[in-house]
Amino acid sequence: MAVFLLTGFGDEIADSLDAQMETMEKLDIHCIETRGIDGRNIADFTPKEAGAVRARMRARGFAVSALGSPIGKIGIRDPFAPHLDSFRNLLDVARAMETKYIRLFSFYIPEGEDPKTYRDEVLERLLRLTEAARGSGITLLHENEKRIYGDVPERCLEILTAFPGEIYATYDPSNFVQCGVKNREAFELLRPYVRYLHVKDSVYTEESAYLDRGFEKVSDAHRPAGLGDGELPWILSQLKEMDYHGFASLEPHLTGGDFVPGTNAEKFCAAANALKGLLAAL
């Protein structure tokens, strides 16, 4: 029987970890995908500081589903050495926070240029990351994100097949929507590699496509699960048929729009309840 473990990006509720946990408790969700904690990005924590955060979470019955890291979310022309050092620190942070997953990306491609031009450099950088992670017990999860090399399913597959058993997929339906990709086709291509699901939905519009580079510039195209073009009900049904045992991580990106009224916490709760409704229907 499939098992969907609910988790989410608590920093879409509030900067404060305590406030994040308070809202999650009300939703009966007891995992957090850590990205922003008390106003700091997870990449800025030392392992000792991360251990202290983990102790606070453990005291309230919370686990860490994954590190929502920014690794690979730099330009392909940006210096890589400092980024690799940050990744090595994140490996220690992940162990301190008792999680086996680190989310990463495959580097922003200069606007207007052919991503294939940078294929070798992308794979070389990902190789350096996988080499650093070997023996750590940490699994790397590549997220499809707009404007990075792996923003369409074919290039995602290229990455996943280049690093078998070392990089798996965090599947984000909304990000594919914003790239003009049909999710049924994308999921069929990537399904053997999906180990983690981001629950984010959106509607496709030409003016929002490729303009939203993530949480920093949230457009008003995002919707609770099932209300956009992301095929979330179908994707969840496919995961159920696959006997999926893994995380469904709420990353609703509703804070910057007016589609769902209320505070950030209320918007997050609306997104959580939409997901619970889809799961109940299964």
C-alpha positions, 0 to 999 in steps of 0.5 A, spaced: 500 500 500 502 506 498 504 511 503 505 519 503 508 522 508 506 529 509 512 534 510 513 541 507 517 548 507 515 551 513 518 557 511 512 559 507 509 559 514 513 564 517 521 565 518 520 562 526 521 555 526 517 555 532 511 558 528 512 553 523 512 547 528 506 550 531 502 551 524 504 544 522 502 541 529 495 544 527 495 540 520 498 533 524 504 534 519 510 532 523 516 533 518 519 539 515 523 540 509 528 545 512 530 551 507 529 557 511 530 557 519 529 563 523 530 567 517 537 564 515 538 559 509 539 552 511 546 553 507 548 558 512 548 553 518 554 550 521 553 542 523 553 544 530 548 549 529 544 544 525 544 539 531 541 544 536 535 546 531 534 538 530 534 538 538 528 543 538 525 539 533 525 533 536 523 535 542 516 537 539 516 530 535 518 533 528 523 530 523 527 533 517 524 530 511 530 533 506 534 539 506 531 544 501 538 546 499 540 552 494 545 547 491 546 548 484 541 554 484 547 559 481 549 560 474 553 555 470 558 561 469 559 562 476 565 560 480 563 553 483 569 552 488 565 556 494 559 552 492 562 545 492 565 547 499 558 549 501 555 543 499 560 539 503 558 543 509 551 541 507 553 534 508 555 535 515 548 539 516 544 533 513 547 528 518 546 533 524 539 534 522 538 526 521 535 526 514 538 522 508 536 527 502 539 533 500 535 537 494 539 540 489 539 543 482 543 543 475 545 550 474 542 556 471 543 557 463 544 564 461 538 567 458 537 566 450 543 560 450 542 553 448 542 549 454 546 543 450 552 548 450 553 547 457 551 540 458 559 537 459 560 543 464 553 541 468 555 534 468 562 535 471 559 539 476 554 534 478 559 529 478 563 533 483 557 533 488 556 526 487 563 524 489 563 529 495 557 525 497 559 518 496 559 514 502 555 519 506 549 516 506 546 522 503 541 521 497 541 527 492 535 529 489 535 533 483 529 538 482 526 540 475 526 548 476 525 553 471 531 556 467 536 551 469 539 545 465 534 540 468 528 544 467 525 539 461 524 532 462 529 530 457 534 533 460 532 531 467 532 524 464 539 525 462 542 527 469 538 521 472 541 516 467 548 519 468 548 518 475 544 512 476 543 510 484 546 517 486 541 522 483 534 521 484 528 526 482 524 531 486 518 531 482 515 538 481 509 539 477 508 546 477 515 547 475 514 543 469 507 547 468 511 554 468 516 551 462 510 549 458 511 542 459 505 537 459 506 533 466 503 526 464 508 526 459 514 528 464 512 523 469 511 517 464 519 519 462 521 520 469 517 515 474 522 510 475 527 515 478 522 519 482 523 519 490 520 525 492 514 529 490 513 537 491 506 539 492 506 545 488 500 547 482 500 553 478 496 555 471 500 556 465 500 563 462 505 566 457 507 572 462 508 568 468 512 562 464 520 563 466 519 569 470 518 566 477 525 564 479 522 560 485 520 563 492 524 569 491 519 572 486 513 568 487 507 570 481 500 569 482 500 563 477 500 558 483 494 554 486 493 549 491 494 542 489 488 540 484 486 547 482 492 548 477 495 545 470 499 540 474 495 534 474 496 533 481 490 528 482 493 524 476 500 524 479 498 522 486 494 516 482 500 514 479 504 514 485 499 510 488 499 505 483 507 504 484 506 503 491 510 509 493 513 510 499 515 517 500 514 524 502 509 529 499 512 536 500 508 542 500 511 548 497 505 552 495 508 558 493 501 562 495 504 567 499 505 572 493 499 572 490 491 573 492 488 567 489 488 564 497 486 570 502 489 570 509 496 570 512 501 566 510 500 560 515 492 560 513 495 560 505 499 554 507 493 551 511 489 551 505 494 548 501 495 542 506 487 541 506 487 541 498 492 536 498 489 532 504 483 532 500 486 529 493 489 523 498 482 522 501 479 521 494 484 516 492 
